[in-house]
Amino acid sequence: MTAQDNADKTLNNDYIIKQVLITGPVLEAQRATFSNLYIRSFSFAYRGLQLDLPQEQTLDSFLEHSFNSTWSLIQSGKLQLWIEVSRDSPELVVGFMCIQTKDDICYIEQMAVHPDFHRNKIGSNLLQVVKERYRLIWLHTRHINEVAISFYTRHGFIRSDADDDDSVFPTEFPSRSSKTYMLMKRVIS
């Protein structure tokens, strides 16, 4: 996989962050890797939580559908893909983040960290990438996902009750009901 190294300002020297600059068949060959990481990460995050899913939908089918939507946006070039890999095994993707940007504003569509690598600052490293580049960062997280809310709060995000003119949440993304999702933002001074 061809990727561009970030400015290597990681918080943990065991990992490297790269922006994936390719699409098409080369990236498609890595689809299973990203799908597995995504489903494992969110299955772990949602374990024991009561999600409001349609009766006929399982957590796995919900996550598969969600991943497929995100993946099509990555393949179309509407989302940037940033990955974090092990320095010792660069083919081992330990986390990734998908973002939409507009000028100095960023929307984090998805961030996933492999459960085996939690507490290794993978998510913090990925967030550092956007904190260094954008003055305003938006994201949605589920109200019931207390771990994610705590993580983002520790990184300076606050709850935002309403979208404003600075949001870059694209209309083609799946809608985020305020009943289910909390809008959060971080303003970088």
C-alpha positions as CSV (number, residue, x, y, z in Angstrom):
1,M,0.0,0.0,0.0
2,T,1.4,3.3,-1.0
3,A,1.1,6.0,1.7
4,Q,2.7,9.2,2.6
5,D,4.4,9.5,5.9
6,N,3.1,12.2,8.2
7,A,5.5,14.7,9.8
8,D,6.3,11.8,12.3
9,K,5.2,13.8,15.3
10,T,3.6,10.7,17.0
11,L,3.1,10.5,20.7
12,N,4.4,6.9,20.7
13,N,7.5,6.0,18.6
14,D,6.2,2.4,18.1
15,Y,3.7,3.7,15.4
16,I,3.7,5.7,12.2
17,I,0.8,7.7,10.8
18,K,0.4,7.9,7.1
19,Q,-2.1,9.5,4.7
20,V,-3.3,7.0,2.1
21,L,-3.1,8.7,-1.2
22,I,-4.3,5.9,-3.5
23,T,-7.8,4.7,-4.5
24,G,-9.1,2.1,-6.9
25,P,-7.9,-1.5,-7.1
26,V,-4.8,-1.0,-5.0
27,L,-6.8,0.3,-2.1
28,E,-9.6,-2.2,-2.7
29,A,-7.1,-5.0,-2.1
30,Q,-6.9,-3.7,1.5
31,R,-10.6,-3.6,2.0
32,A,-10.8,-6.7,4.2
33,T,-8.1,-5.3,6.5
34,F,-10.0,-2.1,7.1
35,S,-13.4,-3.9,7.3
36,N,-12.0,-6.3,10.0
37,L,-10.5,-3.5,12.0
38,Y,-13.6,-1.4,11.8
39,I,-16.0,-4.2,12.8
40,R,-13.7,-5.4,15.6
41,S,-13.2,-1.8,16.9
42,F,-16.9,-0.9,16.9
43,S,-18.1,-4.4,18.2
44,F,-15.7,-3.8,21.1
45,A,-16.9,-0.2,21.7
46,Y,-20.6,-1.2,21.6
47,R,-20.3,-4.4,23.7
48,G,-22.9,-4.3,26.4
49,L,-24.6,-1.2,25.0
50,Q,-28.2,-1.2,23.8
51,L,-28.1,0.2,20.3
52,D,-31.4,1.3,18.7
53,L,-31.2,-1.0,15.6
54,P,-34.2,-2.2,13.5
55,Q,-35.4,-5.5,14.9
56,E,-34.1,-7.5,11.9
57,Q,-30.7,-6.0,12.0
58,T,-27.8,-7.5,14.0
59,L,-24.8,-5.5,15.3
60,D,-22.6,-7.2,12.7
61,S,-24.9,-6.4,9.8
62,F,-25.3,-2.8,11.0
63,L,-21.5,-2.4,11.2
64,E,-21.0,-4.0,7.8
65,H,-23.5,-1.6,6.2
66,S,-21.8,1.3,8.0
67,F,-18.4,0.3,6.9
68,N,-19.5,-0.2,3.3
69,S,-20.9,3.4,3.3
70,T,-17.7,4.8,4.6
71,W,-15.6,2.7,2.2
72,S,-17.5,4.0,-0.8
73,L,-16.8,7.6,0.3
74,I,-13.1,6.7,0.7
75,Q,-13.0,5.1,-2.7
76,S,-14.8,8.1,-4.3
77,G,-12.2,10.5,-2.8
78,K,-14.8,12.3,-0.6
79,L,-13.0,11.2,2.6
80,Q,-9.3,11.3,3.4
81,L,-8.0,8.1,4.9
82,W,-5.2,8.3,7.6
83,I,-3.8,5.1,8.9
84,E,-1.5,4.2,11.8
85,V,0.8,1.3,11.4
86,S,3.3,-0.5,13.6
87,R,6.8,0.7,13.0
88,D,8.1,-2.9,13.3
89,S,5.4,-4.3,10.9
90,P,4.2,-1.5,8.5
91,E,1.6,-3.8,7.0
92,L,-0.1,-4.0,10.4
93,V,-2.8,-1.3,10.5
94,V,-3.6,-0.6,14.2
95,G,-6.0,2.3,13.6
96,F,-7.5,4.6,11.0
97,M,-9.4,7.8,10.7
98,C,-11.6,9.0,7.8
99,I,-12.0,12.8,7.5
100,Q,-13.7,15.4,5.3
101,T,-12.1,18.8,5.1
102,K,-12.9,22.3,3.9
103,D,-10.2,25.0,4.2
104,D,-9.2,24.9,7.9
105,I,-12.2,22.8,9.1
106,C,-12.3,19.1,9.5
107,Y,-15.1,16.6,10.1
108,I,-14.1,13.2,11.5
109,E,-16.5,10.7,9.9
110,Q,-14.9,7.5,11.4
111,M,-12.1,6.6,13.7
112,A,-11.3,3.0,14.6
113,V,-8.6,1.5,16.7
114,H,-8.0,-2.2,16.9
115,P,-9.0,-3.4,20.4
116,D,-5.7,-5.2,20.8
117,F,-3.9,-1.8,20.6
118,H,-6.1,0.2,23.0
119,R,-4.2,2.3,25.6
120,N,-1.2,2.7,23.2
121,K,-2.2,6.3,22.2
122,I,-3.3,5.2,18.7
123,G,-6.4,7.4,18.8
124,S,-4.5,10.3,20.4
125,N,-1.9,10.0,17.6
126,L,-4.6,10.1,14.9
127,L,-6.3,13.1,16.6
128,Q,-3.0,14.9,16.7
129,V,-2.9,14.8,12.9
130,V,-6.1,16.9,12.6
131,K,-5.3,19.1,15.6
132,E,-2.1,20.2,13.9
133,R,-3.8,21.0,10.6
134,Y,-7.3,22.4,11.3
135,R,-8.7,25.2,13.5
136,L,-12.1,23.5,13.9
137,I,-12.8,19.8,14.2
138,W,-16.3,18.3,14.2
139,L,-17.5,14.8,14.9
140,H,-20.6,12.8,16.0
141,T,-20.6,10.1,18.6
142,R,-23.4,8.1,20.0
143,H,-24.8,9.4,23.3
144,I,-24.4,5.9,24.9
145,N,-20.8,5.6,23.9
146,E,-19.4,6.9,27.1
147,V,-15.8,5.7,26.3
148,A,-15.7,7.8,23.1
149,I,-17.3,10.8,24.8
150,S,-14.7,10.6,27.6
151,F,-11.9,10.2,25.1
152,Y,-12.9,13.2,23.0
153,T,-13.6,15.3,26.1
154,R,-10.0,14.6,27.3
155,H,-8.8,15.9,24.0
156,G,-10.6,19.2,24.3
157,F,-13.9,18.5,22.5
158,I,-17.1,20.0,23.8
159,R,-20.7,19.1,23.1
160,S,-22.3,21.3,20.4
161,D,-26.1,21.4,20.5
162,A,-26.4,22.7,17.0
163,D,-24.6,22.6,13.7
164,D,-23.4,26.0,12.6
165,D,-22.0,27.6,9.5
166,D,-18.5,26.1,10.2
167,S,-19.6,22.5,9.9
168,V,-18.3,20.5,7.0
169,F,-20.7,17.6,7.5
170,P,-21.4,16.6,3.9
171,T,-25.0,16.1,2.8
172,E,-24.2,12.8,1.2
173,F,-23.1,11.3,4.6
174,P,-25.7,9.3,6.5
175,S,-27.8,11.5,8.7
176,R,-27.0,11.7,12.4
177,S,-30.1,12.0,14.5
178,S,-29.6,14.2,17.6
179,K,-31.6,11.6,19.5
180,T,-28.9,9.0,18.9
181,Y,-25.8,11.1,18.2
182,M,-24.0,13.9,20.0
183,L,-22.3,16.5,18.0
184,M,-19.0,17.5,19.4
185,K,-16.4,20.1,18.3
186,R,-12.9,21.2,19.1
187,V,-11.7,24.7,18.3
188,I,-8.0,25.1,18.0
189,S,-6.6,28.4,19.1
